[in-house]
Amino acid sequence: MSSNTFYLQDVLTADQFHKTDLQLMLTVTKKMKKLVETKGGSDLLKGKLMTALFYEPSSRTFASFISAMQRLGGGFIPLQGVSYSSVAKGETLPDTVRTFGCYSDVVVLRHPEVGSAKIAAEFCEKPIINAGDGVGEHPSQALLDFFTISEHFGGVDGLTITMVGDLLNGRTIHSLSKLLSQYKNVTFNFVSPEILRLPSNLIKTFSDRGVKVTQSETLEEVLPRTDVLYVTRVQKERFTDLDLYEKLKYHYIITPQLLRQAKKTAVVMHPLPRVGEITPEVDLDPRAIYITEQMTNGMYVRMALLSLVLLKDYV
Ligand code: ASP
């Protein structure tokens, strides 16, 4: 039996997960999937309470954490649009998270500023789960993306992963690429307009780790070699110049026609929401797994994460 390295730990960045943690997460997520498919849920987290403290809009992440808690018999305090209550009155993030740390056993935090989850964790006595800190990271999304890829392909070794769109501001890209870069024989193709490239410190980290990396503006060249096409939207809320956003938002549009160049065994993923970068006709392609596998896995992974963080002897 492996020890539970997640117990009472904050979940702040994909950097904190080692291969053994990822393996544990895969095992527990599979159990959660089976649990939901056979019984709908359990009372595993009865008596535990989660605060979902969201300062930025969210539908999927918010709802999947809440449904994960409910499926396991736990309770929740759902707080969306928090900027209109305590913070607007001048209350600081440390005071707010300390407050909810008194009421609940875990605080799931989404906040517009990079590093906010880390600050919250310094002040809150209960574990903080980073559900997106501005353009920083989104570690639970990375876990669900990792699970989806791993389950679909039977592992991640040897895969070619092409990430396309707003790689500068897309926090899901930052976290997922950090996770996958632990697997040396993975190849990354980063496709974006010049000004939306992945931050150079990440490229350097991946190269130092021995991962093969290409960067380009066009998809056509790398598409036929791609196993996972991970598409992201241009992050409008991060732009001060909305004319620039308008120029960039449809830089890449994934269509059935374009996918003719992709492998039959490839998959198309997207953290969602999409705003036009994948046309609706693509949904009919069996390679499109963003609404099917990827989305349902979000709840299973968050059930696994909450159980591991809240229960020492779960494994
Ligand atoms: N839902 C994801 C996030 O919160 C992706 C996105 O918003 O584009 O980062």
Residues whose N, C-alpha, C, O or C-beta is under 5 A from the ligand:
A	BS01	LIG	G132 H138 R171 T172 R233 P271 L272 P273
